Amino acid sequence: MRRTLEGTKRKRQNVSGFRARMATPGGREVINRRRARGRHKVAITAKNRA
């Protein structure tokens, strides 16, 4: 049985994954800002396939 507010990997990837970020101009700005700061991770990645 699943808990009430449990997320899904697929939804998380679709909303805030790398491909989703690169799909819009604003998302590309997010990626560029994070790269400029020297972030180790610029976007979330699933440990296994989404």
BAZA-896766 format. One record per residue (C-alpha): residue number from 1; x, y, z. Coordinates in nm, 3 decimals, always signed. Layout:
// residues N
<keba n="NUM" u="X" v="Y" w="Z"/>
...
// end
This chain:
// residues 50
<keba n="1" u="+0.000" v="+0.000" w="+0.000"/>
<keba n="2" u="+0.133" v="+0.343" w="-0.096"/>
<keba n="3" u="+0.145" v="+0.638" w="+0.139"/>
<keba n="4" u="-0.079" v="+0.937" w="+0.069"/>
<keba n="5" u="+0.168" v="+1.194" w="-0.064"/>
<keba n="6" u="+0.429" v="+0.978" w="-0.230"/>
<keba n="7" u="+0.583" v="+1.116" w="-0.548"/>
<keba n="8" u="+0.681" v="+0.924" w="-0.860"/>
<keba n="9" u="+1.015" v="+0.926" w="-1.039"/>
<keba n="10" u="+0.852" v="+0.980" w="-1.377"/>
<keba n="11" u="+0.660" v="+1.289" w="-1.261"/>
<keba n="12" u="+0.971" v="+1.430" w="-1.093"/>
<keba n="13" u="+1.176" v="+1.385" w="-1.410"/>
<keba n="14" u="+0.904" v="+1.535" w="-1.631"/>
<keba n="15" u="+0.873" v="+1.843" w="-1.413"/>
<keba n="16" u="+1.230" v="+1.916" w="-1.303"/>
<keba n="17" u="+1.461" v="+1.681" w="-1.492"/>
<keba n="18" u="+1.737" v="+1.790" w="-1.729"/>
<keba n="19" u="+1.529" v="+1.742" w="-2.046"/>
<keba n="20" u="+1.241" v="+1.942" w="-1.898"/>
<keba n="21" u="+1.478" v="+2.228" w="-1.806"/>
<keba n="22" u="+1.636" v="+2.237" w="-2.151"/>
<keba n="23" u="+1.295" v="+2.246" w="-2.320"/>
<keba n="24" u="+1.219" v="+2.608" w="-2.222"/>
<keba n="25" u="+1.421" v="+2.932" w="-2.227"/>
<keba n="26" u="+1.361" v="+2.981" w="-1.854"/>
<keba n="27" u="+1.474" v="+2.629" w="-1.782"/>
<keba n="28" u="+1.795" v="+2.686" w="-1.976"/>
<keba n="29" u="+1.855" v="+2.994" w="-1.762"/>
<keba n="30" u="+1.818" v="+2.778" w="-1.451"/>
<keba n="31" u="+2.076" v="+2.530" w="-1.582"/>
<keba n="32" u="+2.317" v="+2.811" w="-1.676"/>
<keba n="33" u="+2.282" v="+2.977" w="-1.334"/>
<keba n="34" u="+2.355" v="+2.649" w="-1.160"/>
<keba n="35" u="+2.657" v="+2.585" w="-1.384"/>
<keba n="36" u="+2.786" v="+2.937" w="-1.312"/>
<keba n="37" u="+2.767" v="+2.869" w="-0.939"/>
<keba n="38" u="+2.964" v="+2.549" w="-0.991"/>
<keba n="39" u="+2.688" v="+2.313" w="-0.884"/>
<keba n="40" u="+2.785" v="+1.946" w="-0.880"/>
<keba n="41" u="+2.434" v="+1.858" w="-1.003"/>
<keba n="42" u="+2.269" v="+2.098" w="-1.247"/>
<keba n="43" u="+1.942" v="+1.905" w="-1.261"/>
<keba n="44" u="+1.793" v="+1.610" w="-1.079"/>
<keba n="45" u="+1.862" v="+1.263" w="-1.214"/>
<keba n="46" u="+1.688" v="+0.937" w="-1.133"/>
<keba n="47" u="+1.907" v="+0.665" w="-0.985"/>
<keba n="48" u="+1.731" v="+0.414" w="-1.207"/>
<keba n="49" u="+1.516" v="+0.476" w="-1.512"/>
<keba n="50" u="+1.212" v="+0.690" w="-1.446"/>
// end
